[in-house]
Amino acid sequence: MAKALQFLFRFPPIHGVYDTGEGIVYIFGEQHDGEIEDVINHEVMHWAVQKVAGKRASLKLDKIPMKAVKA
């Protein structure tokens, strides 16, 4: 696992986010207002949980409803 987290911004004609699982997160396309911060926060949470509790625990973050996270 990577010791540091990297974010690489790419702007091809596709839109999305891809986490390599090795500390590199690719962010493709234009993001809406506030969306980029949400993406970075989400991926940093994955990275931190993975460092502390492992990959399975980190992947379970995606199953938490957004309403619970923003409350």
Sine and cosine of phi, psi and omega as CSV:
sin_phi,cos_phi,sin_psi,cos_psi,sin_omega,cos_omega
0.00,0.00,0.57,-0.82,-0.02,-1.00
-0.92,0.39,0.52,-0.85,0.05,-1.00
-0.99,0.10,-0.37,0.93,-0.01,-1.00
-0.75,-0.66,0.41,-0.91,0.02,-1.00
-0.97,-0.23,0.73,-0.68,0.00,-1.00
-0.88,-0.48,0.60,-0.80,0.12,-0.99
-0.88,-0.47,0.84,-0.54,0.03,-1.00
-0.92,-0.40,0.86,-0.51,-0.04,-1.00
-1.00,-0.10,0.82,-0.58,0.00,-1.00
-0.81,-0.59,0.56,-0.83,-0.07,-1.00
-0.79,-0.61,0.83,0.55,0.16,-0.99
-0.99,0.16,-0.02,-1.00,-0.04,-1.00
-0.97,0.23,0.34,0.94,0.08,-1.00
-0.93,-0.38,0.23,-0.97,-0.04,-1.00
-0.76,-0.65,0.73,-0.68,0.06,-1.00
0.42,-0.91,-0.06,-1.00,-0.02,-1.00
-0.73,-0.68,0.68,-0.73,0.04,-1.00
-0.75,-0.66,0.86,-0.52,0.04,-1.00
-0.98,-0.18,0.86,-0.51,-0.03,-1.00
-0.95,0.31,-0.28,0.96,-0.07,-1.00
0.99,0.14,0.01,1.00,-0.03,-1.00
-0.85,-0.53,0.43,0.90,0.05,-1.00
1.00,-0.02,0.14,0.99,0.05,-1.00
-0.86,-0.51,0.80,-0.60,0.01,-1.00
-0.87,-0.49,0.85,-0.52,0.05,-1.00
-1.00,-0.10,0.76,-0.65,0.03,-1.00
-0.89,-0.46,0.90,-0.44,-0.09,-1.00
-0.97,-0.26,0.60,-0.80,0.13,-0.99
0.98,0.21,0.04,-1.00,0.05,-1.00
-0.98,0.21,0.60,-0.80,0.02,-1.00
-0.93,-0.37,0.49,-0.87,0.04,-1.00
-0.97,0.23,0.24,-0.97,0.01,-1.00
-0.78,0.62,0.77,-0.64,0.06,-1.00
0.98,0.18,-0.28,0.96,-0.07,-1.00
-0.93,0.36,-0.62,0.79,-0.04,-1.00
-0.90,0.44,-0.63,0.78,0.05,-1.00
-0.90,0.44,-0.64,0.77,0.03,-1.00
-0.89,0.45,-0.67,0.74,0.01,-1.00
-0.89,0.45,-0.74,0.68,-0.01,-1.00
-0.89,0.46,-0.71,0.70,0.03,-1.00
-0.86,0.52,-0.71,0.70,-0.03,-1.00
-0.88,0.48,-0.73,0.69,-0.04,-1.00
-0.94,0.33,-0.56,0.83,0.08,-1.00
-0.91,0.41,-0.62,0.78,0.07,-1.00
-0.88,0.48,-0.71,0.70,0.05,-1.00
-0.83,0.56,-0.74,0.67,-0.05,-1.00
-0.88,0.47,-0.72,0.69,-0.03,-1.00
-0.91,0.41,-0.70,0.71,0.01,-1.00
-0.90,0.43,-0.63,0.78,0.01,-1.00
-0.89,0.45,-0.64,0.77,0.02,-1.00
-0.90,0.44,-0.61,0.79,-0.09,-1.00
-1.00,0.02,-0.69,0.72,-0.17,-0.98
-0.87,-0.49,-0.07,1.00,0.04,-1.00
0.98,-0.17,0.19,-0.98,-0.11,-0.99
-0.92,0.40,-0.66,0.76,-0.01,-1.00
-0.87,0.50,-0.68,0.73,0.03,-1.00
-0.91,0.42,-0.64,0.77,0.00,-1.00
-0.89,0.45,-0.68,0.73,-0.01,-1.00
-0.91,0.41,-0.44,0.90,0.01,-1.00
-0.94,0.35,-0.28,0.96,0.06,-1.00
-0.86,0.51,-0.53,0.85,-0.02,-1.00
-0.94,0.35,-0.23,0.97,-0.01,-1.00
-1.00,-0.05,-0.07,1.00,0.02,-1.00
-0.99,0.13,0.81,-0.58,0.02,-1.00
-0.88,0.47,0.62,-0.78,0.00,-1.00
-0.85,0.52,-0.52,0.85,0.03,-1.00
-0.86,0.51,-0.61,0.79,0.00,-1.00
-0.93,0.36,-0.56,0.83,-0.03,-1.00
-0.97,0.26,-0.64,0.77,-0.08,-1.00
-1.00,0.05,-0.07,1.00,-0.04,-1.00
-0.95,0.32,0.00,0.00,0.00,0.00
